[in-house]
């Protein structure tokens, strides 16, 4: 192989990676809860409060169980940037506590959906394409993740 050919191959690989990452960045992130959760909508502000540990019980009395993704995953970076306005490595603390807010960490969208489907108070986030009928998608500020106006992408 010539140096020119290798250079072209590296350039093409870089372009394909950039294209793939830009398509992930535009993929809607669905906020999901267990099907038995009576919620149908959550405000952006309430979602922030939940993930920062300021809400520990749902309005219907069920304990909130937050599902997070590993800090190295692109979906977590997107969720933290758009919703929590922070870096994906940020830890959150309940007021007056030195102990970080406890979150379940699931490695994949499929694992997140499976966990949320089995745990009544669970809430998580996955790419819309990973959702199945076993969980409920919440609208955020009354906007569906299928809408053009949806901001969590």
N, C-alpha and C positions, 0 to 999 in steps of 0.2 A: 504494500500500500504506500501511496505517496503521501507526503506531508500535507499536500493540498487536499487530498481526499479525506484524510483524518480531520483536518480543520473544518471542512464542510460538514462532516458527520457530527462533530461536536457542536457546531452552530445549529444544525437541524435539531439535535437532541435538546439543546437549550431552548429553542423556540417552542418545541412540543411541550416541554415542562412548563414554560411560561403560559402557554395556552391552557394547559390542564389546570394550573393554579388559578387562572382568571375565571375559568368556568366554575370552579369550586366556590370562588368568592361570590358568584352571583346566584348560587344555589340557595333557595330559601331554607331557613332553619325553623323547623316546627317545634313549638312548645307542646309537650305531650304530658298527659296525666292518665291515671288509671281510669278505665271506663266507668267505674262506680263513683268517681268524683263528680259532684253536681255542677262544678264550674263549667262554663262554656267560653268565657272570656277572662282575660287577665290584663290589667293595665300595665304599661311599661314600668311605672313606679312600683306597683305591687310586685312585679317580677324581680326588680332590683332588691326590694325589701326581703323577698323570699331568699334569693341567692346570697344576700349579705347576712343572713341569719336573723333578721329583725322580725320575721314572721315564723313562728314555730308550729302553729296550729291553724288549719284551714277554718274558714268561717262555719263549716258544718261539723267541726269538732275533731276531725281526723288529724293526727300528727303529720306534719310536713316532712317528707324525706326527699332531699334534693339529690339528684343524680348529676354528676359532673363527668367530664371526659378528661383524659390525661392532658397535662399542660403542654405536651408536645404536639397535640392534634390541632390541625387548622381550624376545625369547627369550634374548638374552645377559644382560640384566638379571636375568631370572628364574634362569638357570643360575648366574650369579655369586652371587646372593643366597642361593639354597638350598644349592648345593654348595660353592662357594668362600668363602662368607661374606665377600664383598668387593664393591666397586663395579665396574661393568662397564668402567671405564677403568683399573683396577688392572693394573699390569705385574708379572710375576713374573720372578725371577732365579735362575739356578742358583747353588748355594752357591759362594761365592768368585769369582763372575763379575760384572763390571759390565754385561754384555750381557744384555738381556731374552731370555726363553725365546722361541724362534721358533715361531710358529703360522701355519698357512695360514688366511687369512680368506676365507670364501665368503659372498656377499651374500644367498643365498636357501637355503631348505630343499632345493629341487630341486638346486641347485649343490652343496650339501654332500653329498647322497646320491650324486650322480654322481661327485664326487671320491673319496669313501670307497669306492665300488664299484670304482674303478680302481686304488687305491693299497693294497697289501697291509697295511701297518702303520698305516693311518689309523684315527682315532677321531674322532667328531663328535657333535653333538647337534642334533636337529631335532624339530619337533612330530610327534607320533605319526602324524597324518594325512598327513604328507609322506613317510613310509617306503614303499619298494616292495620287491620281491623281490630286488633287486640287492645289498642289504646285510643284515647280521645285526643284530637288536636284542638288546642285552645286558640281562639282568635286573640290577637294582642291589640289592645286599644280598638276593639271591634273590627279589626282588619284580618282577613284570612291570609295565610302564607301563600295562597294561590293567586292573590291579588297583586297587581303591579305596584300598588301603594305600600305594600308590606316592607318594613324597613330592616328586618333581621335577615340579612343575606351575607 
